[in-house]
Amino acid sequence: MSIEILHHIDRAFADGTVEVYGEPDMGWYEWRILSRGEIVEDSGNAGYGSPTLALRDALNWDAPPAGGAKRR
């Protein structure tokens, strides 16, 4: 058992990457957003049961708010 990065993609609206990580053998996944090598957001201990759902929530969280205002 080891923590793996399952998705690693460039952020669409800012510098950095979105990652989904977890332990597939244990069936838990989390997401984090990195900028310049620093974690700027992390889902914490949400304990997603699916890496796809974790990725969906990360991308939704990282999307700019309606109206075009930039979060970061």
C-alpha positions in Angstrom: 0.0 0.0 0.0 1.3 3.4 -1.0 -0.1 6.7 -1.9 -0.2 7.2 -5.7 -1.0 10.2 -7.9 -3.7 9.1 -10.2 -4.4 12.4 -12.1 -2.0 15.3 -12.6 -3.2 18.0 -14.9 -2.4 21.7 -15.6 -4.8 24.2 -14.0 -7.1 25.8 -16.6 -7.3 29.3 -15.2 -4.1 29.8 -13.2 -0.5 28.6 -12.9 0.0 25.2 -11.3 -1.6 21.7 -11.3 -4.5 19.8 -10.0 -3.7 16.3 -8.6 -5.8 13.5 -7.4 -4.0 11.1 -5.0 -4.8 8.2 -2.8 -4.5 4.5 -2.0 -6.3 2.5 -4.7 -5.9 -0.7 -2.5 -7.7 1.0 0.3 -10.2 2.8 -1.9 -9.7 6.4 -0.8 -8.8 9.4 -2.8 -8.2 13.2 -2.3 -7.5 16.2 -4.4 -5.0 19.1 -4.1 -4.1 22.1 -6.1 -0.5 23.2 -6.3 1.1 26.4 -7.4 4.9 26.8 -7.7 5.3 23.5 -5.8 3.2 24.6 -2.8 -0.2 23.1 -1.9 -2.7 26.0 -2.1 -5.8 23.8 -1.5 -6.5 20.3 -0.4 -9.7 18.3 0.1 -8.3 17.2 3.4 -9.9 14.0 4.7 -12.9 13.9 2.5 -12.3 10.3 1.7 -13.6 10.1 -1.8 -14.4 6.5 -2.9 -13.7 7.4 -6.6 -10.7 9.2 -8.2 -13.1 10.5 -10.9 -15.4 12.2 -8.3 -12.3 13.7 -6.6 -11.1 15.1 -9.9 -14.6 16.5 -10.7 -14.7 18.3 -7.4 -11.2 19.7 -7.7 -11.9 21.1 -11.2 -15.2 22.6 -10.0 -13.5 24.1 -7.0 -10.8 25.6 -9.2 -13.1 27.1 -11.8 -13.5 30.8 -11.7 -16.7 32.0 -10.1 -19.6 33.1 -12.3 -19.1 36.6 -13.6 -15.4 36.1 -14.5 -13.9 37.2 -11.1 -10.6 35.4 -10.6 -10.2 33.4 -7.4 -6.4 33.2 -7.5 
